[in-house]
Every structure is written in structure tokens, then in C-alpha cells.
Amino acid sequence: MRIIFMGTPDFSVPVLDALVGAGHEIACVYCQPPRPAGRGKKDRPSPVQARAEALGLPVRHPVSLKGAEEQDDFAALNADVAVVVAYGLILPQAVLDAPARGCLNIHASLLPRWRGAAPIHRAIMAGDAETGVCIMQMEAGLDTGPVLLRKATPIGPEETTADLHDRLSEMGAALIIEALARLDDLEPEPQPEAGVTYAQKIDKAEARVDWTQPAEEVDRRIRGLSPFPGAWCEIDGERVKLLASRLVDGAGAPGEVLDEALTIACGSGALRLTRLQRAGKAAQDAGVFLRGRPVAKGTRL
């Protein structure tokens, strides 16, 4: 098929690679414009732009698709279909209608659960037992279109957003290849009204750990916000990111360090911190962290 690919972050790159590997013709790659990054704040291309250019594909990164000129340029590509995954711009109706077979979105949840911006984070933070990927026909609403294909996967008890992000990206890449191969035979399934939830963007204000909550909730927050923005607490006045944890037996005052292995008491139950990051330092497994920055039993976080 002749495809317009629309995506921006790392999550989208395996999908682009899969489309090229399957022999589809990529008419053009659309992504967000380069953004200032790094200490020098120089414009840095998105992961999709960098990968597309490495593959020798034409790239466009308009600030908006609302203008008639941009919409005409899009339509002039004469695509069979647009494949959209974490692109970052709302697609106007003229863009949705331009490809002969419409626009297909790869969404990292089991729709209608977790429509919106942060479905991977929210699934972990809510304690969902499973999540998955849907291939959806796009329409004007936010992730409201009918679903062509879906695939579920369990969420592991110690899985972080980073872990799940990579698994779902690979699943989405495989599922869109299957959907394109079967497009004539797939029956669009309207999303049910029941079970709709919205995955709001992550607010940094959510990241500070409240040790008075049950251990299960604290553990889900730590894993759901890892690696970004990263849940955090203060250890002897120093702000430290908490990037991984597991539930363990234990009890004590909320925030109390129960042993030399960073077992922390919560409002009920306890958890063990397994990966941490000090400001300006690389992330470290707990054992390495403790060699450089011991935390005494009885310390209150």
C-alpha cells in the first residue's frame, strides 16, 4: 500500500520500521517539528524524524494541519491509508478523509478504556491486570473510532511504564501489519458506551510519593511514573527519583526504612525500592545506590 506515516516519539519508530520491512511504500512521514533539547537547547529532531531520514524517506513536520495549503499537500500524496501512532496533533476532518482507506490509529490500550494521552501510565497506576493494543479507524472524536483489531497482554507485577511501553510498541507494529494485510476482510467494531475512561496527561504534581497510602498504590505510582516524570521522595532532605519497586511483607510508620535493603513501610503493607536516581546522576539498582549513599534503618522518608 501507499502509506502516509504519522508519528513522533520512540514508541512510533518500530511501527515505521515494520511498515518499511513489510514492503509498503511510505509516501511521506509526518512528525512534530524539532524541539530545543540538551544543555545547548539546540533544535533536536524527533526519534521518528531521525529514523525516517536514516531510511531516506521524505519528512514533513508542520506546526498545524488546519490550513488549506497543508491539507492540500497532504491530499496530493494520494495515499491508500495513513497510519497514525502517537503523532501529537489533532487531525482535521479534511485530513482524516484524504487517504482512500482513511486513517488508522495504533492506540496502546484496550479501548474504550484509557482513551487519551497517557494510556500506558494510567493502566499501571490504576492496577489494571491487562492492557493491549487496538487498531482503530480514526474519526473526529478523541479515540472514539471503531476498532478493527485488538490484542491483549497481562501487565507484570513489577512492570514499569518503560517496560510496557516497549512491549506495546512492538505489539502495535505487528498488529498494524496484520491489519493492513486483512483490511478488506476486517469488520469495524464500534466501541461500547460502557467502560469509557480517559487517560489524562501526567501532571508532575502527581509524582511526589505519599507514604501514608497503601503499599499497592505507592508501588503502582512508582512503576507507572517510571521513567518519566519519575515518582520521588526526599531522603535526608535530598530529592531522589524512585524508578522501580516490588511489594514485600513488612509494617511500620509510613515512610520508615525497615531494613538495610530499602524496604519502606506504607500506610498499610510495605514495598522494596529496587531502582533509584539521585539528581544529576544516572539511575542505579538499589544495591549500587546504597553503596554510594547508605540509608540507615529507621530513617523516615
Secondary structure, DSSP 4 states (H G I P E B T S, - for coil): -EEEEEE-SGGGHHHHHHHHHTT-EEEEEE-PPPEEETTTTEEE--HHHHHHHHTT--EE--S-S-SHHHHHHHHTT--SEEEEES--SPPPHHHHHSSTT-EEEEESS-TTTTEES-HHHHHHHTT-SEEEEEEEE--SSTT-SPEEEEEEEEPPTT--HHHHHHHHHHHHHHHHHHHHHTTTT---BPPPSTT--EEPPPPGGG-B--TTSBHHHHHHHHHHTTTTT-EEEEETTEEEEEEEEEEE----STTBB-STT-EEE-SBSEEEEEEEEETTS--EEHHHHHHHS---TT-B-
